[in-house]
């Protein structure tokens, strides 16, 4: 498992547990390694939305769609 996959996996686990702040940290670390993954931007957006940071979440969802306009997972 490469580093990005491990970071995303840990972030998803924390997100599912409701540990949003820590999940956000893992998604941010993964984005430092790969800025071109629409799913990763979407995950960050979901996390930000979960903690009430709606404008930042919207920016992430828009970034996801900018990378892949057909992204069926963009929230």
PDB file of N, H, CA, C and O in Angstrom:
ATOM      1  N   UNK A   1       0.852  -1.187   0.000  1.00  0.00           N
ATOM      2  CA  UNK A   1       0.000   0.000   0.000  1.00  0.00           C
ATOM      3  C   UNK A   1       0.891   1.241   0.000  1.00  0.00           C
ATOM      4  O   UNK A   1       1.745   1.396   0.873  1.00  0.00           O
ATOM      5  N   UNK A   2       0.692   2.115  -0.972  1.00  0.00           N
ATOM      6  H   UNK A   2      -0.002   1.989  -1.681  1.00  0.00           H
ATOM      7  CA  UNK A   2       1.533   3.298  -1.027  1.00  0.00           C
ATOM      8  C   UNK A   2       1.083   4.338   0.008  1.00  0.00           C
ATOM      9  O   UNK A   2       0.039   4.192   0.643  1.00  0.00           O
ATOM     10  N   UNK A   3       1.877   5.364   0.156  1.00  0.00           N
ATOM     11  H   UNK A   3       2.726   5.483  -0.360  1.00  0.00           H
ATOM     12  CA  UNK A   3       1.647   6.354   1.206  1.00  0.00           C
ATOM     13  C   UNK A   3       0.305   7.072   1.053  1.00  0.00           C
ATOM     14  O   UNK A   3      -0.410   7.258   2.038  1.00  0.00           O
ATOM     15  N   UNK A   4      -0.044   7.477  -0.172  1.00  0.00           N
ATOM     16  H   UNK A   4       0.537   7.326  -0.972  1.00  0.00           H
ATOM     17  CA  UNK A   4      -1.305   8.176  -0.393  1.00  0.00           C
ATOM     18  C   UNK A   4      -2.483   7.278  -0.035  1.00  0.00           C
ATOM     19  O   UNK A   4      -3.418   7.714   0.635  1.00  0.00           O
ATOM     20  N   UNK A   5      -2.439   6.036  -0.476  1.00  0.00           N
ATOM     21  H   UNK A   5      -1.679   5.681  -1.021  1.00  0.00           H
ATOM     22  CA  UNK A   5      -3.519   5.092  -0.181  1.00  0.00           C
ATOM     23  C   UNK A   5      -3.673   4.898   1.318  1.00  0.00           C
ATOM     24  O   UNK A   5      -4.793   4.834   1.826  1.00  0.00           O
ATOM     25  N   UNK A   6      -2.561   4.804   2.025  1.00  0.00           N
ATOM     26  H   UNK A   6      -1.652   4.856   1.613  1.00  0.00           H
ATOM     27  CA  UNK A   6      -2.611   4.640   3.477  1.00  0.00           C
ATOM     28  C   UNK A   6      -3.217   5.869   4.149  1.00  0.00           C
ATOM     29  O   UNK A   6      -4.018   5.741   5.075  1.00  0.00           O
ATOM     30  N   UNK A   7      -2.836   7.059   3.685  1.00  0.00           N
ATOM     31  H   UNK A   7      -2.185   7.163   2.933  1.00  0.00           H
ATOM     32  CA  UNK A   7      -3.385   8.290   4.253  1.00  0.00           C
ATOM     33  C   UNK A   7      -4.894   8.378   4.008  1.00  0.00           C
ATOM     34  O   UNK A   7      -5.651   8.732   4.912  1.00  0.00           O
ATOM     35  N   UNK A   8      -5.326   8.059   2.797  1.00  0.00           N
ATOM     36  H   UNK A   8      -4.711   7.772   2.063  1.00  0.00           H
ATOM     37  CA  UNK A   8      -6.749   8.108   2.467  1.00  0.00           C
ATOM     38  C   UNK A   8      -7.527   7.086   3.285  1.00  0.00           C
ATOM     39  O   UNK A   8      -8.608   7.380   3.797  1.00  0.00           O
ATOM     40  N   UNK A   9      -6.976   5.897   3.403  1.00  0.00           N
ATOM     41  H   UNK A   9      -6.098   5.658   2.987  1.00  0.00           H
ATOM     42  CA  UNK A   9      -7.637   4.846   4.172  1.00  0.00           C
ATOM     43  C   UNK A   9      -7.828   5.263   5.630  1.00  0.00           C
ATOM     44  O   UNK A   9      -8.912   5.097   6.189  1.00  0.00           O
ATOM     45  N   UNK A  10      -6.786   5.798   6.239  1.00  0.00           N
ATOM     46  H   UNK A  10      -5.905   5.933   5.785  1.00  0.00           H
ATOM     47  CA  UNK A  10      -6.872   6.248   7.629  1.00  0.00           C
ATOM     48  C   UNK A  10      -7.862   7.405   7.748  1.00  0.00           C
ATOM     49  O   UNK A  10      -8.655   7.451   8.689  1.00  0.00           O
ATOM     50  N   UNK A  11      -7.816   8.342   6.794  1.00  0.00           N
ATOM     51  H   UNK A  11      -7.172   8.304   6.030  1.00  0.00           H
ATOM     52  CA  UNK A  11      -8.749   9.462   6.797  1.00  0.00           C
ATOM     53  C   UNK A  11     -10.197   9.008   6.701  1.00  0.00           C
ATOM     54  O   UNK A  11     -11.064   9.524   7.406  1.00  0.00           O
ATOM     55  N   UNK A  12     -10.459   8.036   5.821  1.00  0.00           N
ATOM     56  H   UNK A  12      -9.755   7.617   5.248  1.00  0.00           H
ATOM     57  CA  UNK A  12     -11.818   7.513   5.676  1.00  0.00           C
ATOM     58  C   UNK A  12     -12.294   6.854   6.965  1.00  0.00           C
ATOM     59  O   UNK A  12     -13.444   7.033   7.367  1.00  0.00           O
ATOM     60  N   UNK A  13     -11.419   6.096   7.613  1.00  0.00           N
ATOM     61  H   UNK A  13     -10.485   5.951   7.286  1.00  0.00           H
ATOM     62  CA  UNK A  13     -11.777   5.449   8.880  1.00  0.00           C
ATOM     63  C   UNK A  13     -12.148   6.490   9.935  1.00  0.00           C
ATOM     64  O   UNK A  13     -13.148   6.349  10.638  1.00  0.00           O
ATOM     65  N   UNK A  14     -11.332   7.527  10.033  1.00  0.00           N
ATOM     66  H   UNK A  14     -10.519   7.642   9.462  1.00  0.00           H
ATOM     67  CA  UNK A  14     -11.597   8.590  11.006  1.00  0.00           C
ATOM     68  C   UNK A  14     -12.883   9.334  10.667  1.00  0.00           C
ATOM     69  O   UNK A  14     -13.641   9.705  11.563  1.00  0.00           O
ATOM     70  N   UNK A  15     -13.128   9.553   9.392  1.00  0.00           N
ATOM     71  H   UNK A  15     -12.512   9.252   8.664  1.00  0.00           H
ATOM     72  CA  UNK A  15     -14.352  10.215   8.946  1.00  0.00           C
ATOM     73  C   UNK A  15     -15.575   9.402   9.367  1.00  0.00           C
ATOM     74  O   UNK A  15     -16.545   9.951   9.890  1.00  0.00           O
ATOM     75  N   UNK A  16     -15.520   8.091   9.135  1.00  0.00           N
ATOM     76  H   UNK A  16     -14.732   7.645   8.710  1.00  0.00           H
ATOM     77  CA  UNK A  16     -16.628   7.208   9.503  1.00  0.00           C
ATOM     78  C   UNK A  16     -16.861   7.185  11.014  1.00  0.00           C
ATOM     79  O   UNK A  16     -17.991   7.008  11.469  1.00  0.00           O
ATOM     80  N   UNK A  17     -15.790   7.364  11.789  1.00  0.00           N
ATOM     81  H   UNK A  17     -14.872   7.508  11.419  1.00  0.00           H
ATOM     82  CA  UNK A  17     -15.893   7.380  13.250  1.00  0.00           C
ATOM     83  C   UNK A  17     -16.383   8.734  13.775  1.00  0.00           C
ATOM     84  O   UNK A  17     -16.675   8.875  14.962  1.00  0.00           O
ATOM     85  N   UNK A  18     -16.471   9.718  12.890  1.00  0.00           N
ATOM     86  H   UNK A  18     -16.235   9.603  11.925  1.00  0.00           H
ATOM     87  CA  UNK A  18     -16.884  11.049  13.308  1.00  0.00           C
ATOM     88  C   UNK A  18     -15.748  11.900  13.836  1.00  0.00           C
ATOM     89  O   UNK A  18     -15.979  12.956  14.424  1.00  0.00           O
ATOM     90  N   UNK A  19     -14.527  11.447  13.630  1.00  0.00           N
ATOM     91  H   UNK A  19     -14.339  10.589  13.152  1.00  0.00           H
ATOM     92  CA  UNK A  19     -13.345  12.192  14.068  1.00  0.00           C
ATOM     93  C   UNK A  19     -12.887  13.082  12.901  1.00  0.00           C
ATOM     94  O   UNK A  19     -11.885  12.812  12.240  1.00  0.00           O
ATOM     95  N   UNK A  20     -13.662  14.150  12.677  1.00  0.00           N
ATOM     96  H   UNK A  20     -14.477  14.369  13.214  1.00  0.00           H
ATOM     97  CA  UNK A  20     -13.511  14.960  11.480  1.00  0.00           C
ATOM     98  C   UNK A  20     -12.200  15.742  11.415  1.00  0.00           C
ATOM     99  O   UNK A  20     -11.574  15.822  10.359  1.00  0.00           O
ATOM    100  N   UNK A  21     -11.793  16.311  12.532  1.00  0.00           N
ATOM    101  H   UNK A  21     -12.303  16.245  13.390  1.00  0.00           H
ATOM    102  CA  UNK A  21     -10.561  17.116  12.520  1.00  0.00           C
ATOM    103  C   UNK A  21      -9.344  16.265  12.151  1.00  0.00           C
ATOM    104  O   UNK A  21      -8.510  16.683  11.348  1.00  0.00           O
ATOM    105  N   UNK A  22      -9.249  15.083  12.736  1.00  0.00           N
ATOM    106  H   UNK A  22      -9.926  14.743  13.388  1.00  0.00           H
ATOM    107  CA  UNK A  22      -8.120  14.200  12.420  1.00  0.00           C
ATOM    108  C   UNK A  22      -8.206  13.693  10.982  1.00  0.00           C
ATOM    109  O   UNK A  22      -7.193  13.597  10.289  1.00  0.00           O
ATOM    110  N   UNK A  23      -9.427  13.369  10.536  1.00  0.00           N
ATOM    111  H   UNK A  23     -10.250  13.447  11.098  1.00  0.00           H
ATOM    112  CA  UNK A  23      -9.614  12.915   9.152  1.00  0.00           C
ATOM    113  C   UNK A  23      -9.140  14.000   8.184  1.00  0.00           C
ATOM    114  O   UNK A  23      -8.477  13.714   7.186  1.00  0.00           O
ATOM    115  N   UNK A  24      -9.488  15.235   8.493  1.00  0.00           N
ATOM    116  H   UNK A  24     -10.026  15.467   9.303  1.00  0.00           H
ATOM    117  CA  UNK A  24      -9.088  16.352   7.642  1.00  0.00           C
ATOM    118  C   UNK A  24      -7.570  16.429   7.515  1.00  0.00           C
ATOM    119  O   UNK A  24      -7.048  16.701   6.434  1.00  0.00           O
ATOM    120  N   UNK A  25      -6.868  16.193   8.606  1.00  0.00           N
ATOM    121  H   UNK A  25      -7.291  15.972   9.485  1.00  0.00           H
ATOM    122  CA  UNK A  25      -5.405  16.200   8.579  1.00  0.00           C
ATOM    123  C   UNK A  25      -4.839  15.151   7.636  1.00  0.00           C
ATOM    124  O   UNK A  25      -3.876  15.413   6.916  1.00  0.00           O
ATOM    125  N   UNK A  26      -5.431  13.969   7.640  1.00  0.00           N
ATOM    126  H   UNK A  26      -6.213  13.756   8.225  1.00  0.00           H
ATOM    127  CA  UNK A  26      -4.950  12.909   6.743  1.00  0.00           C
ATOM    128  C   UNK A  26      -5.249  13.247   5.283  1.00  0.00           C
ATOM    129  O   UNK A  26      -4.421  13.000   4.405  1.00  0.00           O
ATOM    130  N   UNK A  27      -6.432  13.811   5.022  1.00  0.00           N
ATOM    131  H   UNK A  27      -7.104  14.012   5.735  1.00  0.00           H
ATOM    132  CA  UNK A  27      -6.753  14.180   3.642  1.00  0.00           C
ATOM    133  C   UNK A  27      -5.846  15.308   3.162  1.00  0.00           C
ATOM    134  O   UNK A  27      -5.430  15.321   2.003  1.00  0.00           O
ATOM    135  N   UNK A  28      -5.538  16.252   4.044  1.00  0.00           N
ATOM    136  H   UNK A  28      -5.876  16.242   4.985  1.00  0.00           H
ATOM    137  CA  UNK A  28      -4.616  17.332   3.671  1.00  0.00           C
ATOM    138  C   UNK A  28      -3.228  16.787   3.345  1.00  0.00           C
ATOM    139  O   UNK A  28      -2.593  17.231   2.388  1.00  0.00           O
ATOM    140  N   UNK A  29      -2.758  15.826   4.139  1.00  0.00           N
ATOM    141  H   UNK A  29      -3.274  15.465   4.916  1.00  0.00           H
ATOM    142  CA  UNK A  29      -1.446  15.217   3.868  1.00  0.00           C
ATOM    143  C   UNK A  29      -1.453  14.517   2.511  1.00  0.00           C
ATOM    144  O   UNK A  29      -0.493  14.622   1.747  1.00  0.00           O
ATOM    145  N   UNK A  30      -2.533  13.805   2.218  1.00  0.00           N
ATOM    146  H   UNK A  30      -3.312  13.720   2.839  1.00  0.00           H
ATOM    147  CA  UNK A  30      -2.634  13.101   0.937  1.00  0.00           C
ATOM    148  C   UNK A  30      -2.672  14.102  -0.218  1.00  0.00           C
ATOM    149  O   UNK A  30      -2.087  13.857  -1.273  1.00  0.00           O
ATOM    150  N   UNK A  31      -3.359  15.229  -0.018  1.00  0.00           N
ATOM    151  H   UNK A  31      -3.834  15.428   0.839  1.00  0.00           H
ATOM    152  CA  UNK A  31      -3.428  16.238  -1.080  1.00  0.00           C
ATOM    153  C   UNK A  31      -2.077  16.893  -1.334  1.00  0.00           C
ATOM    154  O   UNK A  31      -1.818  17.366  -2.441  1.00  0.00           O
ATOM    155  N   UNK A  32      -1.225  16.927  -0.334  1.00  0.00           N
ATOM    156  H   UNK A  32      -1.435  16.543   0.565  1.00  0.00           H
ATOM    157  CA  UNK A  32       0.128  17.439  -0.554  1.00  0.00           C
ATOM    158  C   UNK A  32       0.889  16.551  -1.535  1.00  0.00           C
ATOM    159  O   UNK A  32       1.783  17.016  -2.242  1.00  0.00           O
ATOM    160  N   UNK A  33       0.530  15.279  -1.572  1.00  0.00           N
ATOM    161  H   UNK A  33      -0.196  14.901  -0.998  1.00  0.00           H
ATOM    162  CA  UNK A  33       1.202  14.318  -2.441  1.00  0.00           C
ATOM    163  C   UNK A  33       0.522  14.183  -3.801  1.00  0.00           C
ATOM    164  O   UNK A  33       1.165  13.818  -4.785  1.00  0.00           O
ATOM    165  N   UNK A  34      -0.778  14.478  -3.858  1.00  0.00           N
ATOM    166  H   UNK A  34      -1.301  14.775  -3.059  1.00  0.00           H
ATOM    167  CA  UNK A  34      -1.519  14.350  -5.122  1.00  0.00           C
ATOM    168  C   UNK A  34      -2.683  15.336  -5.133  1.00  0.00           C
ATOM    169  O   UNK A  34      -3.707  15.110  -4.489  1.00  0.00           O
ATOM    170  N   UNK A  35      -2.516  16.428  -5.868  1.00  0.00           N
ATOM    171  H   UNK A  35      -1.684  16.612  -6.391  1.00  0.00           H
ATOM    172  CA  UNK A  35      -3.547  17.472  -5.961  1.00  0.00           C
ATOM    173  C   UNK A  35      -4.571  17.179  -7.060  1.00  0.00           C
ATOM    174  O   UNK A  35      -5.533  17.931  -7.217  1.00  0.00           O
ATOM    175  N   UNK A  36      -4.381  16.113  -7.813  1.00  0.00           N
ATOM    176  H   UNK A  36      -3.599  15.502  -7.685  1.00  0.00           H
ATOM    177  CA  UNK A  36      -5.207  15.859  -8.991  1.00  0.00           C
ATOM    178  C   UNK A  36      -6.173  14.694  -8.843  1.00  0.00           C
ATOM    179  O   UNK A  36      -6.583  14.100  -9.840  1.00  0.00           O
ATOM    180  N   UNK A  37      -6.537  14.364  -7.619  1.00  0.00           N
ATOM    181  H   UNK A  37      -6.203  14.847  -6.810  1.00  0.00           H
ATOM    182  CA  UNK A  37      -7.449  13.250  -7.369  1.00  0.00           C
ATOM    183  C   UNK A  37      -8.814  13.816  -6.970  1.00  0.00           C
ATOM    184  O   UNK A  37      -8.965  14.328  -5.861  1.00  0.00           O
ATOM    185  N   UNK A  38      -9.813  13.733  -7.862  1.00  0.00           N
ATOM    186  H   UNK A  38      -9.690  13.318  -8.763  1.00  0.00           H
ATOM    187  CA  UNK A  38     -11.119  14.316  -7.536  1.00  0.00           C
ATOM    188  C   UNK A  38     -11.772  13.670  -6.318  1.00  0.00           C
ATOM    189  O   UNK A  38     -12.445  14.351  -5.544  1.00  0.00           O
ATOM    190  N   UNK A  39     -11.581  12.361  -6.141  1.00  0.00           N
ATOM    191  H   UNK A  39     -11.034  11.808  -6.770  1.00  0.00           H
ATOM    192  CA  UNK A  39     -12.164  11.683  -4.977  1.00  0.00           C
ATOM    193  C   UNK A  39     -11.595  12.253  -3.678  1.00  0.00           C
ATOM    194  O   UNK A  39     -12.323  12.421  -2.699  1.00  0.00           O
ATOM    195  N   UNK A  40     -10.328  12.542  -3.669  1.00  0.00           N
ATOM    196  H   UNK A  40      -9.737  12.405  -4.464  1.00  0.00           H
ATOM    197  CA  UNK A  40      -9.676  13.083  -2.475  1.00  0.00           C
ATOM    198  C   UNK A  40     -10.211  14.474  -2.150  1.00  0.00           C
ATOM    199  O   UNK A  40     -10.461  14.782  -0.984  1.00  0.00           O
ATOM    200  N   UNK A  41     -10.389  15.313  -3.163  1.00  0.00           N
ATOM    201  H   UNK A  41     -10.186  15.063  -4.109  1.00  0.00           H
ATOM    202  CA  UNK A  41     -10.980  16.639  -2.933  1.00  0.00           C
ATOM    203  C   UNK A  41     -12.399  16.490  -2.402  1.00  0.00           C
ATOM    204  O   UNK A  41     -12.822  17.245  -1.527  1.00  0.00           O
ATOM    205  N   UNK A  42     -13.139  15.507  -2.935  1.00  0.00           N
ATOM    206  H   UNK A  42     -12.796  14.893  -3.645  1.00  0.00           H
ATOM    207  CA  UNK A  42     -14.499  15.273  -2.482  1.00  0.00           C
ATOM    208  C   UNK A  42     -14.514  14.823  -1.012  1.00  0.00           C
ATOM    209  O   UNK A  42     -15.350  15.278  -0.232  1.00  0.00           O
ATOM    210  N   UNK A  43     -13.601  13.942  -0.643  1.00  0.00           N
ATOM    211  H   UNK A  43     -12.921  13.573  -1.277  1.00  0.00           H
ATOM    212  CA  UNK A  43     -13.525  13.486   0.749  1.00  0.00           C
ATOM    213  C   UNK A  43     -13.216  14.647   1.688  1.00  0.00           C
ATOM    214  O   UNK A  43     -13.797  14.752   2.768  1.00  0.00           O
ATOM    215  N   UNK A  44     -12.307  15.506   1.275  1.00  0.00           N
ATOM    216  H   UNK A  44     -11.835  15.420   0.397  1.00  0.00           H
ATOM    217  CA  UNK A  44     -11.992  16.677   2.087  1.00  0.00           C
ATOM    218  C   UNK A  44     -13.222  17.567   2.210  1.00  0.00           C
ATOM    219  O   UNK A  44     -13.502  18.099   3.284  1.00  0.00           O
ATOM    220  N   UNK A  45     -13.954  17.728   1.114  1.00  0.00           N
ATOM    221  H   UNK A  45     -13.726  17.296   0.241  1.00  0.00           H
ATOM    222  CA  UNK A  45     -15.170  18.528   1.142  1.00  0.00           C
ATOM    223  C   UNK A  45     -16.219  17.966   2.086  1.00  0.00           C
ATOM    224  O   UNK A  45     -16.846  18.713   2.837  1.00  0.00           O
ATOM    225  N   UNK A  46     -16.412  16.660   2.052  1.00  0.00           N
ATOM    226  H   UNK A  46     -15.903  16.053   1.442  1.00  0.00           H
ATOM    227  CA  UNK A  46     -17.369  16.006   2.955  1.00  0.00           C
ATOM    228  C   UNK A  46     -16.963  16.236   4.407  1.00  0.00           C
ATOM    229  O   UNK A  46     -17.804  16.508   5.265  1.00  0.00           O
ATOM    230  N   UNK A  47     -15.681  16.125   4.664  1.00  0.00           N
ATOM    231  H   UNK A  47     -14.998  15.905   3.968  1.00  0.00           H
ATOM    232  CA  UNK A  47     -15.174  16.318   6.021  1.00  0.00           C
ATOM    233  C   UNK A  47     -15.397  17.757   6.484  1.00  0.00           C
ATOM    234  O   UNK A  47     -15.872  17.988   7.595  1.00  0.00           O
ATOM    235  N   UNK A  48     -15.055  18.714   5.637  1.00  0.00           N
ATOM    236  H   UNK A  48     -14.669  18.526   4.734  1.00  0.00           H
ATOM    237  CA  UNK A  48     -15.253  20.124   5.985  1.00  0.00           C
ATOM    238  C   UNK A  48     -16.733  20.430   6.204  1.00  0.00           C
ATOM    239  O   UNK A  48     -17.090  21.163   7.126  1.00  0.00           O
ATOM    240  N   UNK A  49     -17.584  19.872   5.361  1.00  0.00           N
ATOM    241  H   UNK A  49     -17.294  19.276   4.612  1.00  0.00           H
ATOM    242  CA  UNK A  49     -19.032  20.074   5.521  1.00  0.00           C
ATOM    243  C   UNK A  49     -19.507  19.514   6.858  1.00  0.00           C
ATOM    244  O   UNK A  49     -20.386  20.086   7.501  1.00  0.00           O
ATOM    245  N   UNK A  50     -18.928  18.409   7.264  1.00  0.00           N
ATOM    246  H   UNK A  50     -18.213  17.944   6.741  1.00  0.00           H
ATOM    247  CA  UNK A  50     -19.318  17.767   8.521  1.00  0.00           C
ATOM    248  C   UNK A  50     -18.988  18.604   9.747  1.00  0.00           C
ATOM    249  O   UNK A  50     -19.622  18.461  10.792  1.00  0.00           O
ATOM    250  N   UNK A  51     -17.994  19.479   9.619  1.00  0.00           N
ATOM    251  H   UNK A  51     -17.479  19.595   8.771  1.00  0.00           H
ATOM    252  CA  UNK A  51     -17.633  20.333  10.760  1.00  0.00           C
ATOM    253  C   UNK A  51     -18.122  21.776  10.565  1.00  0.00           C
ATOM    254  O   UNK A  51     -17.718  22.688  11.286  1.00  0.00           O
ATOM    255  N   UNK A  52     -18.995  21.953   9.577  1.00  0.00           N
ATOM    256  H   UNK A  52     -19.323  21.212   8.991  1.00  0.00           H
ATOM    257  CA  UNK A  52     -19.634  23.248   9.396  1.00  0.00           C
ATOM    258  C   UNK A  52     -18.833  24.281   8.633  1.00  0.00           C
ATOM    259  O   UNK A  52     -19.180  25.462   8.640  1.00  0.00           O
ATOM    260  N   UNK A  53     -17.780  23.864   7.982  1.00  0.00           N
ATOM    261  H   UNK A  53     -17.498  22.904   7.976  1.00  0.00           H
ATOM    262  CA  UNK A  53     -16.952  24.785   7.192  1.00  0.00           C
ATOM    263  C   UNK A  53     -17.422  24.715   5.732  1.00  0.00           C
ATOM    264  O   UNK A  53     -16.739  24.184   4.856  1.00  0.00           O
ATOM    265  N   UNK A  54     -18.615  25.274   5.514  1.00  0.00           N
ATOM    266  H   UNK A  54     -19.170  25.706   6.225  1.00  0.00           H
ATOM    267  CA  UNK A  54     -19.329  25.075   4.255  1.00  0.00           C
ATOM    268  C   UNK A  54     -18.668  25.727   3.045  1.00  0.00           C
ATOM    269  O   UNK A  54     -18.629  25.128   1.970  1.00  0.00           O
ATOM    270  N   UNK A  55     -18.155  26.931   3.202  1.00  0.00           N
ATOM    271  H   UNK A  55     -18.187  27.417   4.075  1.00  0.00           H
ATOM    272  CA  UNK A  55     -17.527  27.591   2.048  1.00  0.00           C
ATOM    273  C   UNK A  55     -16.286  26.830   1.589  1.00  0.00           C
ATOM    274  O   UNK A  55     -16.061  26.658   0.392  1.00  0.00           O
ATOM    275  N   UNK A  56     -15.485  26.376   2.552  1.00  0.00           N
ATOM    276  H   UNK A  56     -15.669  26.516   3.525  1.00  0.00           H
ATOM    277  CA  UNK A  56     -14.293  25.593   2.202  1.00  0.00           C
ATOM    278  C   UNK A  56     -14.701  24.268   1.562  1.00  0.00           C
ATOM    279  O   UNK A  56     -14.057  23.797   0.625  1.00  0.00           O
ATOM    280  N   UNK A  57     -15.780  23.672   2.079  1.00  0.00           N
ATOM    281  H   UNK A  57     -16.303  24.054   2.840  1.00  0.00           H
ATOM    282  CA  UNK A  57     -16.275  22.417   1.511  1.00  0.00           C
ATOM    283  C   UNK A  57     -16.686  22.630   0.055  1.00  0.00           C
ATOM    284  O   UNK A  57     -16.356  21.826  -0.816  1.00  0.00           O
ATOM    285  N   UNK A  58     -17.405  23.718  -0.197  1.00  0.00           N
ATOM    286  H   UNK A  58     -17.673  24.372   0.511  1.00  0.00           H
ATOM    287  CA  UNK A  58     -17.842  24.013  -1.557  1.00  0.00           C
ATOM    288  C   UNK A  58     -16.650  24.193  -2.492  1.00  0.00           C
ATOM    289  O   UNK A  58     -16.685  23.749  -3.639  1.00  0.00           O
ATOM    290  N   UNK A  59     -15.600  24.840  -2.004  1.00  0.00           N
ATOM    291  H   UNK A  59     -15.572  25.201  -1.072  1.00  0.00           H
ATOM    292  CA  UNK A  59     -14.385  24.997  -2.814  1.00  0.00           C
ATOM    293  C   UNK A  59     -13.794  23.635  -3.175  1.00  0.00           C
ATOM    294  O   UNK A  59     -13.342  23.428  -4.301  1.00  0.00           O
ATOM    295  N   UNK A  60     -13.801  22.717  -2.222  1.00  0.00           N
ATOM    296  H   UNK A  60     -14.169  22.886  -1.307  1.00  0.00           H
ATOM    297  CA  UNK A  60     -13.269  21.370  -2.484  1.00  0.00           C
ATOM    298  C   UNK A  60     -14.129  20.629  -3.499  1.00  0.00           C
ATOM    299  O   UNK A  60     -13.603  19.982  -4.404  1.00  0.00           O
ATOM    300  N   UNK A  61     -15.462  20.722  -3.353  1.00  0.00           N
ATOM    301  H   UNK A  61     -15.889  21.248  -2.618  1.00  0.00           H
ATOM    302  CA  UNK A  61     -16.345  20.056  -4.315  1.00  0.00           C
ATOM    303  C   UNK A  61     -16.150  20.642  -5.715  1.00  0.00           C
ATOM    304  O   UNK A  61     -16.138  19.913  -6.707  1.00  0.00           O
ATOM    305  N   UNK A  62     -16.000  21.957  -5.782  1.00  0.00           N
ATOM    306  H   UNK A  62     -16.010  22.549  -4.976  1.00  0.00           H
ATOM    307  CA  UNK A  62     -15.766  22.594  -7.081  1.00  0.00           C
ATOM    308  C   UNK A  62     -14.432  22.156  -7.679  1.00  0.00           C
ATOM    309  O   UNK A  62     -14.335  21.945  -8.888  1.00  0.00           O
ATOM    310  N   UNK A  63     -13.412  22.018  -6.848  1.00  0.00           N
ATOM    311  H   UNK A  63     -13.491  22.189  -5.866  1.00  0.00           H
ATOM    312  CA  UNK A  63     -12.106  21.554  -7.316  1.00  0.00           C
ATOM    313  C   UNK A  63     -12.225  20.130  -7.865  1.00  0.00           C
ATOM    314  O   UNK A  63     -11.639  19.802  -8.897  1.00  0.00           O
ATOM    315  N   UNK A  64     -12.986  19.293  -7.165  1.00  0.00           N
ATOM    316  H   UNK A  64     -13.462  19.559  -6.326  1.00  0.00           H
ATOM    317  CA  UNK A  64     -13.215  17.925  -7.621  1.00  0.00           C
ATOM    318  C   UNK A  64     -13.847  17.922  -9.007  1.00  0.00           C
ATOM    319  O   UNK A  64     -13.430  17.169  -9.886  1.00  0.00           O
ATOM    320  N   UNK A  65     -14.858  18.774  -9.196  1.00  0.00           N
ATOM    321  H   UNK A  65     -15.197  19.386  -8.482  1.00  0.00           H
ATOM    322  CA  UNK A  65     -15.534  18.843 -10.495  1.00  0.00           C
ATOM    323  C   UNK A  65     -14.668  19.489 -11.567  1.00  0.00           C
ATOM    324  O   UNK A  65     -14.795  19.169 -12.750  1.00  0.00           O
ATOM    325  N   UNK A  66     -13.791  20.394 -11.157  1.00  0.00           N
ATOM    326  H   UNK A  66     -13.688  20.653 -10.197  1.00  0.00           H
ATOM    327  CA  UNK A  66     -12.857  21.018 -12.098  1.00  0.00           C
ATOM    328  C   UNK A  66     -11.903  19.969 -12.670  1.00  0.00           C
ATOM    329  O   UNK A  66     -11.581  19.994 -13.858  1.00  0.00           O
ATOM    330  N   UNK A  67     -11.458  19.053 -11.818  1.00  0.00           N
ATOM    331  H   UNK A  67     -11.720  19.033 -10.853  1.00  0.00           H
ATOM    332  CA  UNK A  67     -10.544  17.992 -12.252  1.00  0.00           C
ATOM    333  C   UNK A  67     -11.283  16.983 -13.112  1.00  0.00           C
ATOM    334  O   UNK A  67     -10.780  16.547 -14.147  1.00  0.00           O
ATOM    335  N   UNK A  68     -12.492  16.612 -12.673  1.00  0.00           N
ATOM    336  H   UNK A  68     -12.902  16.966 -11.832  1.00  0.00           H
ATOM    337  CA  UNK A  68     -13.290  15.635 -13.412  1.00  0.00           C
ATOM    338  C   UNK A  68     -14.745  16.092 -13.431  1.00  0.00           C
ATOM    339  O   UNK A  68     -15.498  15.806 -12.499  1.00  0.00           O
ATOM    340  N   UNK A  69     -15.145  16.802 -14.489  1.00  0.00           N
ATOM    341  H   UNK A  69     -14.534  17.034 -15.245  1.00  0.00           H
ATOM    342  CA  UNK A  69     -16.516  17.329 -14.562  1.00  0.00           C
ATOM    343  C   UNK A  69     -17.595  16.249 -14.499  1.00  0.00           C
ATOM    344  O   UNK A  69     -18.752  16.542 -14.200  1.00  0.00           O
ATOM    345  N   UNK A  70     -17.225  15.026 -14.774  1.00  0.00           N
ATOM    346  H   UNK A  70     -16.285  14.788 -15.017  1.00  0.00           H
ATOM    347  CA  UNK A  70     -18.197  13.922 -14.734  1.00  0.00           C
ATOM    348  C   UNK A  70     -18.144  13.186 -13.410  1.00  0.00           C
ATOM    349  O   UNK A  70     -18.712  12.102 -13.287  1.00  0.00           O
ATOM    350  N   UNK A  71     -17.472  13.752 -12.416  1.00  0.00           N
ATOM    351  H   UNK A  71     -17.010  14.634 -12.516  1.00  0.00           H
ATOM    352  CA  UNK A  71     -17.306  13.077 -11.118  1.00  0.00           C
ATOM    353  C   UNK A  71     -18.657  12.835 -10.471  1.00  0.00           C
ATOM    354  O   UNK A  71     -19.278  13.760  -9.947  1.00  0.00           O
ATOM    355  N   UNK A  72     -19.108  11.592 -10.507  1.00  0.00           N
ATOM    356  H   UNK A  72     -18.604  10.840 -10.932  1.00  0.00           H
ATOM    357  CA  UNK A  72     -20.431  11.271  -9.966  1.00  0.00           C
ATOM    358  C   UNK A  72     -20.449  11.280  -8.441  1.00  0.00           C
ATOM    359  O   UNK A  72     -21.521  11.202  -7.841  1.00  0.00           O
ATOM    360  N   UNK A  73     -19.286  11.374  -7.803  1.00  0.00           N
ATOM    361  H   UNK A  73     -18.415  11.437  -8.290  1.00  0.00           H
ATOM    362  CA  UNK A  73     -19.231  11.377  -6.344  1.00  0.00           C
ATOM    363  C   UNK A  73     -19.167  12.774  -5.746  1.00  0.00           C
ATOM    364  O   UNK A  73     -19.276  12.927  -4.529  1.00  0.00           O
ATOM    365  N   UNK A  74     -18.994  13.791  -6.575  1.00  0.00           N
ATOM    366  H   UNK A  74     -18.905  13.667  -7.563  1.00  0.00           H
ATOM    367  CA  UNK A  74     -18.909  15.158  -6.051  1.00  0.00           C
ATOM    368  C   UNK A  74     -20.221  15.494  -5.361  1.00  0.00           C
ATOM    369  O   UNK A  74     -21.294  15.353  -5.948  1.00  0.00           O
ATOM    370  N   UNK A  75     -20.133  15.929  -4.137  1.00  0.00           N
ATOM    371  H   UNK A  75     -19.262  16.043  -3.660  1.00  0.00           H
ATOM    372  CA  UNK A  75     -21.350  16.153  -3.341  1.00  0.00           C
ATOM    373  C   UNK A  75     -21.958  17.487  -3.664  1.00  0.00           C
ATOM    374  O   UNK A  75     -22.987  17.850  -3.093  1.00  0.00           O
TER     375      UNK A  75
END
